[in-house]
Amino acid sequence: MTDNSEKSDKPGWTGKAALAGAAIGSAALAAALLYASRRRERADKPASKPIHEDLPETD
């Protein structure tokens, strides 16, 4: 038989590490989604060119 009393006395750092990893992963995913949506918004907007008054009008 194995005695598991030693393992139960130690604090479970693996559970805390798993929660921390999940939190970091969630934050990274949220940041990636925000970055992608902002890039898509900028890509959808047409680039506005500055209007030069020196250019002659042509028909």
PASEBA-1860 file (N, C-alpha, C; in nm, 3 decimals):
! residues 59
1> MTDNSEKS> 0.083/-0.119/0.000/0.000/0.000/0.000/0.087/0.125/0.000 ~ 0.035/0.229/-0.061/0.108/0.355/-0.064/0.043/0.451/0.033 ~ 0.127/0.533/0.094/0.078/0.630/0.190/0.071/0.766/0.121 ~ -0.047/0.819/0.099/-0.066/0.947/0.030/-0.080/1.063/0.127 ~ -0.052/1.043/0.254/-0.068/1.151/0.351/0.033/1.263/0.329 ~ 0.151/1.231/0.275/0.251/1.335/0.247/0.203/1.428/0.137 ~ 0.142/1.374/0.034/0.096/1.456/-0.078/-0.019/1.547/-0.037 ~ -0.104/1.503/0.051/-0.218/1.585/0.090/-0.178/1.699/0.183
9> DKPGWTGK> -0.063/1.688/0.250/-0.017/1.794/0.339/0.042/1.912/0.263 ~ 0.096/1.888/0.144/0.159/1.995/0.066/0.052/2.073/-0.009 ~ 0.071/2.204/-0.022/-0.027/2.284/-0.096/-0.024/2.247/-0.245 ~ -0.138/2.250/-0.309/-0.147/2.213/-0.450/-0.109/2.328/-0.540 ~ 0.018/2.337/-0.574/0.064/2.446/-0.661/0.029/2.418/-0.806 ~ 0.002/2.293/-0.840/-0.033/2.263/-0.980/-0.168/2.322/-1.015 ~ -0.262/2.321/-0.922/-0.392/2.382/-0.948/-0.381/2.531/-0.965 ~ -0.298/2.594/-0.884/-0.277/2.739/-0.896/-0.208/2.773/-1.027
17> AALAGAAI> -0.112/2.688/-1.067/-0.042/2.711/-1.193/-0.136/2.694/-1.311 ~ -0.226/2.599/-1.301/-0.323/2.578/-1.408/-0.417/2.698/-1.421 ~ -0.461/2.752/-1.307/-0.547/2.871/-1.310/-0.473/2.991/-1.366 ~ -0.347/3.007/-1.328/-0.268/3.118/-1.379/-0.247/3.103/-1.529 ~ -0.220/2.983/-1.573/-0.203/2.959/-1.717/-0.329/2.987/-1.795 ~ -0.443/2.950/-1.739/-0.571/2.978/-1.805/-0.596/3.128/-1.813 ~ -0.563/3.200/-1.707/-0.583/3.345/-1.707/-0.493/3.413/-1.810 ~ -0.368/3.369/-1.817/-0.274/3.427/-1.913/-0.319/3.395/-2.055
25> GSAALAAA> -0.363/3.271/-2.076/-0.411/3.232/-2.209/-0.533/3.311/-2.251 ~ -0.623/3.335/-2.157/-0.743/3.412/-2.188/-0.709/3.556/-2.223 ~ -0.616/3.613/-2.149/-0.575/3.751/-2.178/-0.506/3.760/-2.313 ~ -0.424/3.662/-2.345/-0.355/3.662/-2.475/-0.455/3.647/-2.589 ~ -0.553/3.563/-2.571/-0.655/3.545/-2.674/-0.736/3.673/-2.693 ~ -0.773/3.738/-2.585/-0.848/3.863/-2.595/-0.766/3.971/-2.665 ~ -0.638/3.980/-2.632/-0.552/4.079/-2.697/-0.538/4.050/-2.846 ~ -0.526/3.924/-2.882/-0.513/3.889/-3.024/-0.640/3.923/-3.100
33> LLYASRRR> -0.755/3.900/-3.041/-0.882/3.933/-3.107/-0.898/4.084/-3.124 ~ -0.861/4.160/-3.022/-0.868/4.306/-3.034/-0.774/4.358/-3.141 ~ -0.653/4.304/-3.146/-0.555/4.346/-3.246/-0.605/4.315/-3.387 ~ -0.661/4.196/-3.406/-0.710/4.157/-3.538/-0.827/4.243/-3.581 ~ -0.917/4.274/-3.489/-1.033/4.355/-3.526/-0.992/4.498/-3.561 ~ -0.895/4.551/-3.490/-0.849/4.687/-3.522/-0.779/4.691/-3.657 ~ -0.701/4.589/-3.688/-0.635/4.584/-3.818/-0.737/4.572/-3.930 ~ -0.843/4.495/-3.906/-0.946/4.478/-4.008/-1.019/4.609/-4.031
41> ERADKPAS> -1.047/4.684/-3.923/-1.115/4.814/-3.937/-1.030/4.910/-4.018 ~ -0.901/4.912/-3.992/-0.812/5.002/-4.066/-0.799/4.961/-4.211 ~ -0.803/4.831/-4.238/-0.791/4.784/-4.375/-0.917/4.814/-4.455 ~ -1.033/4.816/-4.389/-1.159/4.843/-4.457/-1.175/4.990/-4.495 ~ -1.111/5.079/-4.420/-1.124/5.222/-4.449/-1.039/5.257/-4.572 ~ -1.095/5.334/-4.663/-1.013/5.377/-4.778/-0.909/5.480/-4.732 ~ -0.793/5.470/-4.791/-0.687/5.564/-4.755/-0.721/5.701/-4.814 ~ -0.729/5.800/-4.729/-0.761/5.934/-4.776/-0.631/6.003/-4.818
49> KPIHEDLP> -0.631/6.050/-4.940/-0.514/6.120/-4.992/-0.531/6.269/-4.967 ~ -0.425/6.336/-4.934/-0.436/6.481/-4.914/-0.465/6.551/-5.046 ~ -0.552/6.649/-5.040/-0.588/6.725/-5.160/-0.489/6.839/-5.176 ~ -0.425/6.842/-5.291/-0.329/6.947/-5.319/-0.397/7.058/-5.400 ~ -0.380/7.179/-5.357/-0.441/7.292/-5.428/-0.362/7.328/-5.553 ~ -0.240/7.281/-5.564/-0.156/7.315/-5.678/-0.189/7.233/-5.803 ~ -0.261/7.126/-5.788/-0.290/7.041/-5.904/-0.397/7.107/-5.990 ~ -0.378/7.105/-6.120/-0.481/7.164/-6.208/-0.600/7.069/-6.219
57> ETD> -0.717/7.128/-6.240/-0.837/7.047/-6.258/-0.843/6.999/-6.402 ~ -0.877/6.873/-6.419/-0.890/6.818/-6.554/-1.027/6.755/-6.569 ~ -1.080/6.759/-6.688/-1.212/6.700/-6.716/-1.198/6.583/-6.807
END
